[in-house]
Every structure is written in C-alpha cells, then in structure tokens.
Amino acid sequence: MTRIAEVCDRLRANGGLPALLDAAYAAFELLLSATEEHEDPATGMFAQFVFAATQAANGRDAILFAPSLPIRPLFPADTTASGQESGTDVQDMVALSMVLCDALTQTADAVRGRDDRAACLHAARSAAAIHRLLTGDRSVTGRATFGDFLNLTRRDLDPANQPDGTAAGDNLEEVIRALARLVAVMRRYTRDLTAALPEIAPQAQPVFSPRAEACIRSDEALAAAARFLALRGPVLPQTVTAPPSPLTRRLERAAASLRMGRDLLHTHYSADYTSRWRPRSEWAHAITSEVVTGALLAELARFARQAADQCSAWLCHRQAKWQETGGSG
C-alpha cells in the first residue's frame, strides 16, 4: 500500500476525532513535501505548486491548534516520513486533497468543541484550495469565495445531479439528522439577515419593506421546520456503523458548504466591545445591500425547496416500498 493510500484510509476510517486530526496532520505534511518536490520553475505549474505548498503549510498549522490533536503521532511512519521524498504524482495529490477536505468538513460538522471545529474548518479550506490549484479550477490565488460554497451546495441539492434517485436504503433517523443540520445552518443565515431589523413589540404592527418581510417570514418558517424535525423520540445507539447513505451525504455536504460560506462572509466583519458587528473590509457594505441580501434569500429558498422535494420523494418511495413488502421492509 502506498503512503497516499494509507493516509486516505486513515482519513476515511471512523476512529474518532484524535485519530482524524492525526491523519489530517500527516496528510498535510505529505502534501507539503509532494508540492515542494514539484516546484520546478521550468514547468507551467510552478506558481500553482508554490501556492499549494503554502496552503498545505497553512492547513498543517491549523491542525496544530486543535486541542484534540494527540501529543505524539499515532503512527511511527509519520515521524520517519518527514523530510523524505514522497514520490507522489499530481493525481494522487488531487485525490488526497479531496479526501482530506471531505473528512475535515464532515468532522467540523459533528465536533462539539469550538476550537476543534475552527481548526477543522480552516484546514478544510486549505485542502479545498490545494485541490482547486492542482486541478486548474481557479486562478493561482487559491482563495475560496462565497460563490464556491454556493456552487457546492447547488451541486449537492440539484436533483439532476443525483444518479441514485430516490434510493430507499437510507436510514430515516440519519436523514432527519442531516436535514435538521441543513435547516439549522439556513436559519443562521436568516437570523443574520434579520439582525439589523428593529425590535418589534408584540402589539406593534409595523410596515416592513418586501425584503425585510421576506427575511422575517423565512426565519419563522425555518424555525418551525427545526421544531418539527426535533419532535421525535430518542435515537437508540446502533451496534453496527453503516456508511452514510447517498441522501444523507448530500444533505450533510450541503449543510457543511453553507456553513463554511457563512463563516467566510463573517470574515468581513468584526465585533466591537459592545458585541456589535462592524465592517472590516470594503465588501462588508456590499454583502448587506438590498440586491445581495435579496439574491441570498432567493438562493436559500431554492435550496429549501430542493431539499424538501428530495426528502418528500424519498419518503414516498420508502412508504411505497414498505407497503409492497407488507410492512416488513
């Protein structure tokens, strides 16, 4: 087994947070060595490899700030591989960066510790930047944009991109949990959009602009959806851990993409001593403009409809399958 394959297997394994962070650190070290080996000024990708090496170092350093990272490497090979030539080709590096990004994104979605989650998010962005640089999907700046995360969400929620259709093998509880995560992230967007609106007394009946009215109604609808998804019994622990189903993975990836997009938007603001958000870049005022917020609400509405349609179709298919088997399936 090659070094790349071994690290990829560790990233895919469900060994807990410390093991994942240990594998992510080893992956970034491997990517750093591999990209530096390919830094040849005579080639046309010299700049891409230089920037990719920088992103690999950034991702590795982000993992170092995770409190759950083991003090010593869990695999002795990680210490002996440092400083050696990796012999890794570009396709292996692309594959590793994709597996690394997916693993860190899913971990950030599930982890509870704030510092661990922040480390996983920052490292996932570095892994995504490496993938873009090496595949030529973006210019050599390698900076993620909010549109990148919206495109990822569109890809995962667009019914035309789902070859598995309405596969009925998905576990109901895991679909509910994944949908609840997506609803929670979307509501954070609507709460951001309504944060600047004035406080309304219960007896007051103010007249809002159409955009403000849409923000308020969207937030109320998502809050109601979150309550409905929470109204279920406790989930019994499973003795056998099955891989996530296609629908669950799509919903979780969409939630993770929207979450990272929101984190990126928040980098254009900073909180002052009164906990009020203040602009910190020239893009801050554009982000909160009528045109941009209106477009964002339209995107959220489309995502909500697509997620609802897919889950409804899956549930109908599941119910029909159950009836065909006489309630035994």
N, C-alpha and C positions, 0 to 999 in steps of 0.2 A: 504494500500500500504506500502511495506517495505521501509526502508531507502535507500537500494540499488536501488530499482526500481524507487524511487522518484528522486534520483540523476541522474540515467540513463536517465530518461525522460527529465530532465533539460538539460543534455548534448546533447540530440538529438533535442531539440527544437531550432527553429531559432529565438532566442531572442536578437541577436546582440552580439558583442564582449564582453562588460562588463558582461552580463549575463552568457556567456560561461565561462569566466575566473572565475567568482564567483562559478559556478557549478564545475569547474575543481579543484579549491582550496578545496571545500567541499569534492570532491571525493578523493583527495589525503589524506585529514585528515581522512576520513573514512577508506581508505586502510591502513594508518599508524596504526590506532587503531586496525584494524582487524588482521594485520600481527603480531603486538606485542602480541595480545591475543593468537596466535598460536605458539609462540616461546617456545616450550617445548623441553628441551634437551633430553628427553626420546624418542622422535619420530625421524624418519629417515629424516624429512624435516626441522630440526632445523636450519641448515645453510641457506637453501633457504629462510625461513621466515625472518631470520636476515637480509640477503641481500635485500630482498623485502622491508622490513621496511626502510632500508637506501634509496632505490630508491624512496619510497613514500615520504620520507622527502625531498629528492633532488627535486622531481617534485613539491612539495608544495612550496619550496623555490624559484624555478624557476618562478612559477606563481606570487610570491610576487614582482618580478622585472618588471612585465608587467605594463606599465603606465596606461592602461585602466582598471585595476582591481579596482572595487569600494572600496571606503574607508571603508565602513561598509558592512557586509554581507547583501545580498538582502533577505535572508530567516532567520527569527529568529531561526529556528530549527538548523541552522548551529552553532550557538553560544552555545546552550544548549546541543548539542550532544557531544561537546568536553569533553574528559575525561570519558565518559560513555562507558560501554561495548557495542560493536556493535552486538554481537551475529551472526556475518556473517560467513558463511561456505566458503570453498575454491572455490567451483564452482561459487558462487556469486562474489567472489573477482576476479576470472578469467574473468567473464563476464564484470564486471565493468572496469577492466583494458583495455579490448579490446575496449569497447565503448569509454572510455576516450582517448585512443590512436588515434582512428579514428577521433573523434571530434577535437582534438588538431591538428592533421595532416591536416585536411581539412581547419581548421581555419588559420593555418600558411600559407596555400597555397593562401588564399584570402585576408589576412590582409595586409595593406599597411605600417603601422608603423614598422620600423626596430626593435625596442626594443620589441614590442608586438610579432612580428614574431619570434624573437630569443627565447623569453620566451616560446612560444607555442612549438617550435621545441625541446627545451631542456626538457620540461615537457613531450612531446610525447615520447621521448626516454626513459624517466624514466618509463612511463606507459608500453611501449613495453617490457622493461626489467623485470618489475613485471610479466607480462604475461608469458614471457619465463621461469622465475624462478618457477612459480607456476604450469606450465604445464609440466615442465621437458624437454623442447625443447633445453636447453643449460645448460652448467655447471654452478656452483654456482657463477661464476664471474659476470654473468649477463651483460657483456659488448657486445654491438652491434658491429658487424663487417660489412665491406663493402659488404661481401657476403650475409649477411642477407637482405640487401636492394635490392641487385640484385635478390635474390630469390623471394622477394615480387613482384618485377617488372615482373619477368618471370611468376609468378602465375597469375597476372592480365592481361598479354598480350598473354598468351598461349591460342590459340583457343580451345584446348582440355579441358580447364578448364571453358569454358563458356556454362553453360546449357541453357542459354536463346537464344543462337544462334544469329540470325540477327533480333531481335525483332524490329518491325518498329514503336514502340510507342515513340522513342526517339525524343526529340526536336532538330531540326537542329542547331539552334544557340548555344545551350548548348554543343552539340557535338563539334562544331567548336571551342568554347572557351576552352574546355577540351583538344582537340588535340593541340591547339595553346600553351597551358601551357606545354604540354609534349615536343613539338618541342623546346620551349624556354629553357627548362632545358637541353635537349640533346645538344643544341648548346653551353650552358655554358661549358659542358664537352669538346667539340671540341675546343672551344676557350682556355680552359686551356691547351689542348694538343698542340695548335699552338703558345702559348705564348712564348715558348722558341726558336721558329724559328726566323731567321734573318729577318729584314725589307727588303722588296723587292721593288725596284723602278719599276715604270710602264713599262719602256722599257727593263728591265732586264729579262732574261730567264734562271734562274739558274736550275741546275740539283739537284733534291732532292732525298733522299732515298725513297724507296717504302712506308715506314711508314709515312714520312713527307708529301709525296704526298697524301696519303690517308687522313691524318688529314686535309689538306687544302681543298681537294675536299669534304669531309664530311661537313666541316664548311660552304662551299659555298652552298651545297645542302640544308642544314638546314636553312640557311639564306633565300634562295629562297622560301622554304616551308613556313617560317614565313611570308614572304611578301604576298604570295598567300592567306594565312589564314586571313591576315589583310585587304584584299581587299573586303570588304563587307560594306553594309550600316549600319547606327546606329541601335542599338537594342532598340526597344520600351520597356518600363518597363511593366512587367506582373502584372496584377491585382491579379491573383491567383498564389501563390507559390506552385508549384508541386514538389514532391521529385525528386532528380536526377535519371535519367534513368540508366539502367544497364551498357550500353556502356560508358556513361558519367562517372559513378562512377569508372569503371575500368581504364579509361584514367587518371582521376584525382588521383587515388591511385598510379598508375604507376609513374606519374609526381612527386608526393609527396615522394615516395620511392627513386627515383633517386636524388631528391633534398637533402634529408637527407643523402644519401650516399655520395654526393659530399661535403656536409658540414663536414662529418666525415673525408674524405680524406684531407680536408684543415686544420684539426687539427694537421697534421704532418708538417705544415709549419707555419712560422710567417713572417710578413712584417718588414723590417728594416726601417731606417729613410729615405731611398731613394725610399720606396714603392716597393722594390724588395723582392720576396719571398725567404726565407732562410729555409733550413731544420731544424726541431726541434726534430726529432725522428730518430731512426735507420731505420724506414720504408720509410723515405722520398725518398731515392735513389732507393729503390725497386719499389716504385709507379711509378716513371718516367722512369723506364727501358724500353728497346725495347720490351721485352717479355710482360710486364704488359700492356703497352700502346697499343700494338697490340691486346692483348686479349680484352681490354676495347673497342677498336674500333669495334671489331667483335661483341661484345655484343650490342653495340649501333646500329650497322647495323641490327642485328636481331630484336631488339626492333622496329626500324623504319619500317622494312618490316611487322612485325606482326601488328603494329598499322595501317599501310596503308592498309593492306589486310582486316582487320576487318572493317575499315571505308568504304572502297570501297564496300565490300559485303553488309554492312548495307545500303549504299546509293542506290545500285542497287535494293535491296529488297524494299526499300522505294519508289523508282521510279516505280517499278512493281506494288506495292500496289496502288499507285496514279493512274496509268493507268487503273487498274482493276475497280476502283471506278469512272472512268470518270473525274478525276481531282478534286473530292470533298473530298478526304481523306487526 
